[in-house]
Amino acid sequence: LHSAQKAYQTAYSLLLESKMNEFNVVEYKTIAGYVSYKISRLGFRLSLPRDAISHFRKHLDNFKTKTGVPELGWEHAAWQATQSAMFAQLFLDAHRNGQQAIQTQHPGIYFQLAADYAISRRKLAEEQCNQIQSYPQPDPLMDTPIFYGQRPWRPGKIEPVDLQREKEGIEALQYRERTKTKHSEIIIKLQESAIEQFESFSSPRMKNQVKVQMAEELMIAERYGEALAAFLPCVEVYRREGWIKLAAATLLKAIKCAFLTINVEVYVNLCLDLISPESESSLADKQRIEQNLFLVLHLKPPLPEPSLTGKSERASVGQAAKNWKEKLESMGKIVVTLPSTSTIDLAPSLAKSSKLGDVINVTLSMRNFTTQQVEATNIKCK
């Protein structure tokens, strides 16, 4: 195994000495990925995890700037995500087979890295592929390349021989990326793996951070109910640790999901929380949210959150506004469960002393920090 590792390391070093350009770099990166996989795997098999980790970091650094053709920048981010996910899985398999891992070096870190690269891929694909609306004909990807990593439209050729064909080949790759790649599914799967590992290695803050990122990705995937369920526990974690601004920022994201899912109870609770004196929300946000709160309490649809401006979000907002009207009309009244932090609160007071058998009177005082009058018709304590 030692001899095999040395041979692969020599092959990798020779690969780096080759002359690369934007047209042939994909071929080199493909082969480098295979060789790097072998080196990392052997590093773990030989109980040399530090060597495996060190090689992988250098591997990413070696190709960090080798992005290739500018119009296919997302392709480089996809390669980086694949490399990181591959290494994370190797590390995880090694750990399951007895390899030691610590809180600062474990598979979750590399699953998160892979997710970050996958997010970069999605963003670059949105910038570079959205303008391609049709697939070029004849199909430039129809031919089978001679070697791994080569372009199908110029098999066996390193440099472009037909610029028009080169342009069509790039457009074909862009069209496929736009229409066939499920970016959010890839990202969410990697984030779920990272969360699982951060939990195993007792890294609650990193787990919470990735969970918020996953909830944001669920919003992009228009899975608003799941995003809301992911955001709410994260708010409580931030609050317990005293990260009030992070809690407020997460609540602002959660209220968008509550609006889009027409979850009246959660929406009202989030409004009460965000406009409370303890909230770190801006004055403009508090004024807007208070207005929406009283619209809902008067059985009128709230106004959409101003940041819901994405293409998919705009379509969801229109449908949500219609559903809010129908749901509020069918409810008749709003039942509110006051959150722990609220702009409207009830404070009980008792007599200073009482005797056994005495009837105790409890006085409830309502504290209202909003700018409007509030009337409670029925109060229940649990």
C-alpha positions in Angstrom: 0.0 0.0 0.0 2.9 2.4 0.8 4.3 1.7 -2.7 0.9 2.4 -4.3 0.5 5.6 -2.4 4.0 6.8 -3.5 3.2 5.9 -7.1 0.0 7.9 -7.0 1.7 10.9 -5.4 4.3 10.8 -8.2 1.6 10.7 -10.8 -0.2 13.6 -9.2 3.1 15.7 -9.1 3.7 15.0 -12.8 0.1 16.0 -13.6 0.7 19.4 -12.0 3.8 19.9 -14.1 1.7 19.7 -17.3 0.8 22.8 -19.2 -2.9 23.7 -18.7 -5.1 26.2 -20.4 -8.8 27.0 -20.2 -9.6 24.4 -22.9 -7.8 21.4 -21.6 -8.1 22.0 -17.8 -11.3 20.0 -17.4 -9.4 16.9 -18.6 -6.6 17.5 -16.1 -9.0 18.2 -13.3 -10.9 15.0 -14.0 -7.8 12.9 -13.9 -6.5 14.8 -10.9 -9.7 14.0 -9.1 -9.3 10.3 -9.7 -5.7 10.3 -8.5 -6.4 12.5 -5.5 -9.2 10.0 -4.5 -6.7 7.2 -4.5 -4.1 9.1 -2.5 -6.7 10.2 0.1 -8.2 6.7 0.4 -4.8 5.1 0.9 -3.9 7.8 3.5 -6.9 6.7 5.6 -6.2 3.0 4.9 -2.6 3.4 6.2 -3.8 5.3 9.3 -2.3 8.5 8.0 -5.3 10.9 8.3 -3.2 14.0 8.6 -1.5 13.2 5.3 -4.9 12.6 3.7 -6.3 15.9 5.0 -3.1 17.8 4.0 -3.1 16.3 0.5 -6.8 17.2 0.0 -6.4 20.8 1.0 -3.4 21.2 -1.3 -5.4 19.5 -4.1 -8.1 22.1 -3.8 -5.5 24.9 -3.6 -3.7 23.6 -6.7 -6.8 23.9 -8.9 -8.5 26.8 -7.1 -7.8 29.2 -10.0 -8.1 26.7 -12.8 -11.7 27.6 -13.6 -11.5 26.9 -17.4 -13.8 28.6 -19.9 -15.4 31.7 -18.3 -18.9 30.9 -19.5 -18.7 27.6 -17.6 -17.6 28.9 -14.2 -20.4 26.8 -12.5 -18.6 23.7 -13.9 -15.6 24.5 -11.7 -17.7 25.0 -8.6 -19.4 21.7 -9.4 -16.0 20.0 -9.5 -15.0 21.5 -6.2 -18.2 20.4 -4.6 -17.8 16.8 -5.9 -14.2 16.7 -4.7 -15.2 17.9 -1.2 -18.2 15.5 -1.0 -15.9 12.6 -2.1 -13.4 13.4 0.6 -16.1 13.8 3.3 -17.4 10.4 2.4 -14.0 8.8 2.5 -13.4 10.4 5.9 -16.7 9.2 7.2 -16.1 5.6 6.0 -12.6 5.7 7.6 -14.1 6.9 10.9 -16.8 4.2 10.9 -13.9 1.7 10.4 -12.1 3.0 13.5 -10.2 6.0 12.3 -10.1 8.7 15.0 -11.7 12.1 14.3 -11.9 15.2 16.5 -14.2 18.2 16.8 -12.0 20.4 14.6 -11.4 17.8 11.9 -14.2 15.5 11.0 -16.4 14.6 8.0 -19.0 17.3 8.7 -16.6 20.1 7.9 -16.1 18.7 4.4 -19.7 18.0 3.8 -20.4 21.7 4.7 -17.5 22.7 2.4 -19.1 20.7 -0.4 -22.5 22.4 0.3 -20.9 25.8 0.1 -19.3 25.0 -3.3 -22.7 23.6 -4.5 -24.3 26.9 -3.5 -21.6 28.8 -5.5 -22.5 26.4 -8.4 -26.2 27.3 -8.2 -25.4 31.1 -8.1 -23.0 30.9 -11.1 -25.4 28.7 -13.1 -28.2 31.3 -12.5 -25.9 34.0 -13.9 -24.4 32.1 -16.8 -27.2 29.7 -18.0 -30.5 31.5 -17.7 -30.1 33.3 -21.0 -29.9 29.9 -22.9 -33.5 29.1 -23.8 -33.0 26.4 -26.5 -30.8 23.4 -27.1 -28.5 23.7 -30.1 -29.0 21.4 -33.1 -27.3 19.1 -34.2 -26.5 17.9 -30.6 -22.9 18.9 -29.9 -22.8 16.4 -27.0 -23.8 13.4 -29.0 -20.3 12.1 -29.8 -18.4 10.0 -27.2 -15.1 11.6 -26.1 -12.0 9.5 -26.5 -10.6 10.4 -23.0 -12.2 11.4 -19.7 -12.7 15.1 -19.4 -12.5 15.9 -23.1 -15.3 17.8 -24.8 -17.6 15.6 -27.0 -17.7 18.2 -29.8 -14.0 18.0 -30.3 -12.9 14.4 -29.5 -9.1 14.0 -29.4 -8.6 17.8 -29.9 -7.2 20.0 -27.1 -7.7 23.4 -28.8 -11.0 24.4 -30.5 -10.9 23.8 -34.2 -14.4 25.2 -35.0 -15.4 28.3 -33.0 -19.0 28.0 -33.9 -19.1 24.4 -32.8 -17.3 25.4 -29.6 -20.0 28.0 -28.9 -22.8 25.5 -29.5 -21.1 23.0 -27.2 -20.9 25.5 -24.4 -24.5 26.5 -24.9 -25.5 22.8 -24.7 -23.8 22.4 -21.4 -25.4 25.6 -20.1 -28.9 24.4 -21.2 -28.4 21.1 -19.5 -27.3 22.7 -16.3 -30.3 25.0 -16.3 -32.9 22.4 -17.1 -31.7 19.2 -15.6 -29.6 19.9 -12.5 -31.6 20.0 -9.2 -29.3 22.4 -7.4 -31.3 22.7 -4.1 -31.7 18.9 -3.8 -27.9 18.5 -4.1 -27.2 21.3 -1.5 -29.8 20.1 1.0 -28.6 16.6 0.9 -25.0 17.7 1.7 -26.2 20.0 4.4 -28.2 17.2 6.0 -25.0 15.1 6.1 -23.1 18.0 7.6 -25.7 18.5 10.3 -25.7 14.8 11.2 -21.9 14.9 11.6 -21.8 18.2 13.6 -24.4 16.6 16.0 -22.2 13.5 16.3 -19.1 15.5 17.2 -20.9 17.9 19.6 -20.6 21.1 17.6 -24.0 22.7 18.3 -23.2 26.1 17.0 -21.9 24.8 13.6 -25.0 22.5 13.5 -27.2 25.6 14.0 -25.4 27.6 11.4 -25.8 24.9 8.7 -29.4 24.4 9.7 -30.2 28.0 9.0 -28.4 27.7 5.6 -30.4 24.6 4.9 -33.7 26.4 5.7 -32.7 29.2 3.3 -32.1 26.6 0.6 -35.5 25.1 1.4 -37.0 28.5 0.7 -35.2 28.7 -2.6 -36.7 25.2 -3.4 -40.1 26.6 -2.4 -40.5 24.1 0.5 -41.6 26.9 2.8 -43.2 24.7 5.4 -40.0 22.7 5.9 -38.0 25.9 6.0 -40.2 27.3 8.7 -39.9 24.1 10.8 -36.1 24.4 10.5 -35.9 28.1 11.3 -37.9 28.1 14.6 -35.6 25.8 16.7 -32.6 27.8 15.5 -34.1 31.0 16.9 -34.4 29.5 20.3 -30.7 28.4 20.2 -29.5 31.9 19.2 -31.7 33.3 22.0 -30.4 31.0 24.7 -26.8 31.9 23.8 -27.5 35.6 23.7 -27.2 36.2 20.0 -30.2 38.5 19.8 -29.4 40.1 16.4 -29.0 36.6 14.8 -32.3 35.6 16.4 -34.0 38.6 15.0 -32.5 38.1 11.5 -33.7 34.4 11.6 -37.2 35.5 12.7 -37.4 37.8 9.7 -36.7 34.9 7.5 -39.2 32.7 9.3 -42.0 35.2 9.0 -41.7 35.1 5.2 -42.3 31.3 5.4 -45.2 31.8 7.8 -46.7 34.3 5.3 -46.2 32.0 2.3 -47.7 28.9 4.1 -50.6 30.9 5.5 -49.8 29.7 9.0 -51.8 32.2 11.0 -50.9 31.1 14.5 -47.2 31.1 13.8 -47.4 34.3 11.8 -49.1 36.2 14.7 -46.6 34.8 17.2 -43.6 35.9 15.1 -45.1 39.3 14.7 -45.5 39.6 18.5 -41.9 38.5 19.0 -40.4 40.8 16.3 -42.0 44.0 17.6 -41.3 43.3 21.3 -39.1 45.8 23.2 -36.4 43.1 23.4 -36.3 42.6 19.6 -33.2 43.9 17.6 -35.4 44.5 14.5 -35.1 47.9 12.9 -37.8 50.5 13.6 -39.0 50.3 9.9 -39.4 46.5 10.3 -41.2 46.9 13.6 -43.7 49.4 12.1 -44.4 47.3 9.1 -44.8 44.1 11.1 -47.1 45.8 13.6 -49.3 47.0 10.8 -49.5 43.5 9.5 -50.3 42.1 12.9 -53.3 44.3 13.4 -54.5 43.6 9.8 -54.5 39.8 10.7 -56.2 40.5 14.1 -58.9 42.3 12.2 -59.2 39.4 9.8 -57.6 41.2 6.9 -54.8 39.7 4.8 -51.3 41.0 5.8 -49.1 42.8 3.3 -46.3 40.6 1.8 -42.8 41.0 3.2 -40.9 43.5 1.0 -37.9 41.1 0.4 -40.0 38.5 -1.4 -38.9 39.6 -4.8 -37.5 36.5 -6.4 -39.1 35.1 -9.5 -40.5 32.0 -7.7 -41.4 34.1 -4.6 -43.4 36.6 -6.6 -45.6 33.8 -7.9 -46.0 32.3 -4.4 -46.9 35.8 -3.0 -49.8 36.2 -5.4 -51.2 32.8 -4.4 -50.6 33.3 -0.7 -52.5 36.7 -0.7 -55.5 34.9 -2.1 -55.3 32.0 0.4 -54.9 34.4 3.3 -58.2 36.1 2.5 -60.0 32.8 2.2 -58.5 31.4 5.4 -59.2 34.5 7.6 -62.8 34.7 6.3 -63.3 31.1 7.4 -61.8 31.6 10.8 -64.1 34.1 12.4 -61.7 34.9 15.3 -58.0 34.8 16.0 -56.7 32.6 18.9 -53.2 33.7 20.0 -50.8 31.8 22.1 -48.4 34.4 23.5 -44.7 33.6 22.9 -42.1 33.9 25.6 -40.9 37.2 24.2 -43.9 39.3 23.1 -45.0 42.9 22.6 -48.3 42.0 24.3 -47.8 40.3 27.6 -49.8 39.2 30.6 -48.4 39.6 34.1 -50.1 37.8 37.1 -50.1 39.3 40.6 -51.2 37.6 43.9 -51.8 38.7 47.4 -48.7 39.0 49.5 -50.0 36.4 52.0 -52.9 34.0 52.4 -54.1 31.3 54.7 -54.9 27.7 54.0 -58.4 27.4 52.6 -58.6 31.1 51.5 -59.8 31.9 48.0 -56.9 33.4 46.1 -57.6 36.1 43.6 -55.2 36.4 40.7 -55.0 39.7 38.9 -53.8 39.6 35.3 -52.3 42.8 34.0 -51.9 43.2 30.2 -48.9 45.1 29.0 -49.2 46.4 25.5 -46.1 47.9 23.8 -47.8 48.4 20.4 -49.1 51.8 19.2 -52.7 50.5 19.0 -55.3 49.4 21.5 -55.7 45.7 22.1 -58.8 44.1 23.5 -58.8 40.5 24.9 -62.2 38.8 25.0 -61.2 35.4 26.4 -58.0 34.5 28.3 -56.9 30.9 29.2 -53.9 30.0 31.3 -52.1 26.6 31.0 
